[in-house]
């Protein structure tokens, strides 16, 4: 029996994360913990999780939150919450996964950023801080981990047709967004998932430290 590579995927219960799980689970051993098992808002929960789980070959940091507020409405708790889940937790997960990867002299890490980590818009200060930051982590760690054959990349999805997106947009808002995208449609979550699969596959042996934007040309 061939040993399948073990993947830790956060935020795999819905949206892009669910599409990633569905794309990968036939070819990889994908572990996508519930919040009860791994609470990214708690450093203690992260520490506890890795006492029993420490042999991941691949890490996909997909989970995240978005807080949309103007600058004068941002609370201290907002800053702490979004930085913990979107920026600190992914770094802690990487810290806990890299030793096994180093021991095997190979590993793959994918961080899910956003087009709002490439550019931004009004009321996205908190979100963009974290999504620009995760790209910075990706670039820095590609330099540090390359000698151990650990490849790390960031993917920046644009507007994607998840259930949450479709429920939160009116028909008029959706039509306006689609009109601004050169391909005139939102991404399908499976299109993001397929790109993740390529980056963690054996077909990717030399791409690392890159920021891959999947937005139908929106930021062009």
C-alpha positions, 0 to 999 in steps of 0.5 A: 500500500502506497503511503499517501502524503498527509495534509493539514487543511484549515477552514475546510468545512465551507467555501474555498476550503471545502472545494480544496478538500473535495479536490484533494481527498482522493489523492491525499490523506487530508485532515481538516480539524473542526474548531473544537479540535483546533481553535485558531483563535487560541494559542493554547489550542494550537499547542495542544493540537500538535501534541498529538498531530505532528507529521504533516507533509503538506500544510494549507492555511486557508481559514480566515475571517474578514472584519469590514469597518471604517478606521474610526470604528475599529476596536482593539478586539477586532485588531487582536481577533483578525491578526490572531486568526489570519496572521499569527495562527498560520505562522504557528501552524507552519512552526509546528509543521516544518520539523517533520518536513525538514526531517523528510527533506521535502514539504509543501505549504500554501497560504491563502491570501486574497486580492485584498493582499495585492491591492485594497479598498475602503474599510478593508484595513484590517483584512488587508493588513493580514493578507499583505502580511501572509504574503510577506510570511510566504516570501520570507519563509521561501528564502529560509526553508528552500534549502530543506526543499520546502516550497511555500506559495501564496494564492490570492483568490478574487471574487469567488462564487462561494455560498457566503459570497452569493448570499451576501451580494444582491443581484445588482451588486453581483452584476456590477462586480462581474462587469468589472472582471475581464472574464465577466464571471466569478471564480468557481471554488474548484478553480482555486482548489485545482491551483492549490492541488498543482502547487502541492503536487509532484508537478511543482518542484521549483515554484516557491515564494510566489504570489499567484493571483486567481481573479479573472484579470480583476487586478490587471 
